Amino acid sequence: MAALRIEEGERADPLVHDPLAQAFIAAAGGGDTPTTAVLPAGASAFLALRTRFFDDAVLAACATGVRQVVLLGAGLDARAFRLDWPPGVRLFEVDLPELFAFKEPVVASAGAVPRAGRIVVPVDMRKDWTGPLTAAGFDGAVPTGWLAEGLLPYLNGAESDRFRSDVTGLSAPGSHLLFDHLHGIASDRPAMQATSTAIRQTAGAQLSTMDDPAAWLAGYGWRARTAHMAGERGDAAAATGCLAEDVVLISPLTAQFRFHGRDEIRPVLETAFEVFRDLRFHTEVGDADTRALFFYAKVGRDEVEEAQLLRLDAAGHIRELTLFGRPLPVVTAVMADLGPRLLRRQGRPGLARVVRLATAPLAAMTRLGERRLVPLADPARARRTRTPR
């Protein structure tokens, strides 16, 4: 992995820069690692994307107030040295004793200074690792950011369940659990088959899969937050995966206009991601059954703010999604654009033209009203023009 991070760091616009990767390679004898030589093309790009995703995710957890982070199966991870951690963060690295026997002398000789309170916990996670972590100063009474990058695919079903139970037992309310997994369909892809072969040859491990992590977590009190991440990426397939089979989507313009089921809603999401740009969530509130997400997005030259009211089922999937938006002129313009796009996807271009002709006046009227009429009713204008008796 260090060799792949070096490859990414040599790009003109790297997603990740690892200041210790070269030192680790040199300490290991230099040259490419066996895994690097046999992994399929694109492996370094995948690793860079995955690493940057977890970098951003763990810092986002810290932005909510988390000040205790645990890297499980830390390996040669250099996050303690390369990320801009908020003040007061304590970062625990958990991995095999022999891993740290190699890593720590390299870190010391490189003169690397951690940007957080770094604590190493040498322990085999196939045994009891919670006791050594607690003995090292871990506080189970405060929220924790757990990061298990690339770990779960190496665990079988029983080991994954034990991992879930152990982490849950140590997690205070407000904790974040960050991990990646392989879906069962990935095993048929040529690149994934090549990766699995390389890993078996070098590590003797067989990659495992998990098809529904939200359901896997739900029974232990965790709520998966995949919907907003899928939205920010514009990933309609991932967003659809967050939906219950019998989900209902309610339009922001009228409760009478509804879509039912994943098959109906996926094209709506695909079309919406064609219209919205630079989507970014800024607030999430709610409880285990009902959540509200708020985001900003660009629509042409305008900015829209939307709220999504989510009602969840027992597995954490979205069973009802109600949309709200502002300002009204942009919302009506979005509907005037999105409706015809969706109809063209359905092979109904004639109806698409009719809908565009019918909705265009409404969009124009609301925009004109905002520019001409709303200023006349502005309370500030009334205060300026009111004269004392």
Summary of the structure (lengths in Angstrom):
residues: 389
radius of gyration: 25.2
end to end distance: 78.2
largest distance: 90.4
contacts: 1117
relative contact order: 0.07
helix: 48%
strand: 20%
